[in-house]
Amino acid sequence: MAEEGIDRPEHARELAIQRLKMKQDFKGIAAGGAFAVLVCIVIWALGDGGYFWPVWVILGVGIAAVAQGWKAYGPSNRISEADVQREMERG
């Protein structure tokens, strides 16, 4: 019976597909967020200026992009069979 939470080599393809989807999601969030920020800055600039309210949009887009970027490009936090074998050898 396979242990829960341990990645086996036969699951490598599914994990690679999952990572590629997360990278696509990140690119979509970054592009859509950049467009939203640009639109907000243009609206602000065409208005009377004053308080730079687009900073709140920039902050929200930045948080979303960092979170998705970490999931897509950060460490995987998965336990591989090689990790298990290394730990067993340590004793």
N, C-alpha and C positions, 0 to 999 in steps of 0.2 A: 504494500500500500504506500502510495507516494505521500511524503510529508507535505503538509500545508505550508505555503509561504516560501518554499524552496524552488528556485527556477531550475528546471531540467533542460538539457540541451535540445530536446525535441520541441520545446516551447519557444526556441529562439526566434523563429519566423514570426510568430504571433506578437512577441515582444517588440521586434523590430518594426512591424506594421503599426503597433500602438505608438511607438516613439515617433514614427514618421507623421502620424495623424496629429500628435501633439505639436510637432514642429509646424505643420500646416496651420493649425489653430493659432499658434503664436504669430505667424506671419499675417494672418487675417486680422487678429486683434491689433497688431501694430499698425497695419495699413489703415484699417477703419478708424482707429484712434487718432492717427495722425491727420486724417481727413477731418474728423470731428473737431480737433483742436484748431486746424487751419480755418474752418468755417467760423468757429467761435471768435477767433482773433480778427477775422475780416469783419464780422458783425460788430465787434467791439470798436474796431478802428473806424468803421463807417458811422458809428453812433457818435455820441458826444465825448467819447474817451472816458476820462475819469477813472473810477475804481476798476482795476484790471480783474474783472470777474472770471475771465477764461482760465485763471490759475486753478480754479476748482475743477474744471474739466481736465486740465493738464494733470492734476494730481490724481484724479480718478483713473484716467487712461494709463498713467504711469504705474499705479498700483496693479491694475489688471495685467499690464504687459509684463511687469516683473514677476507676478505670480505664475502666469502662463509660461514665461521664459524659463523660470526655475524648474517647472515640471518637464518642459521639453528638453532643456539643455543641461540641467543640473544633474547631480549624482542620482543614480537610479534607486538606491536604497533597497535593492533586491538581494536576496541571499542566493548565491549560485552554489552548485555542487562543489566547485573548486574551493569556495569559502568554507564549506563544511569540512572538506578533506583537510584543509590547512589547519583548521581549529582542532580537528581530531589528532593531527600529528603533533601539535603543541602539548597535548596531554592534559 
